[in-house]
């Protein structure tokens, strides 16, 4: 039961990331984004993955519970994509500032 609740939690958190990535791609700006927040979430998913990998009970039942780790990795990839887009959008913001100043 705890794995089901954990999956519900991780899917709930992860459901918004694809929409967030699409928004970051389309808006092409960092306005309304927080780099420290994205980094903290990224670190949290890394810690969640690490906790699964060092948990002997989980590893011993990995063949039947691989899906839990899958959702952590999927969310990590989504947040990582949003971080990459943040860097791209930051550069685009700086280029726009240069054009506006001139």
Secondary structure as UniProt FT lines:
FT   HELIX           2..14
FT   TURN            15..16
FT   HELIX           17..27
FT   TURN            31..32
FT   HELIX           35..54
FT   HELIX           56..60
FT   HELIX           62..101
//
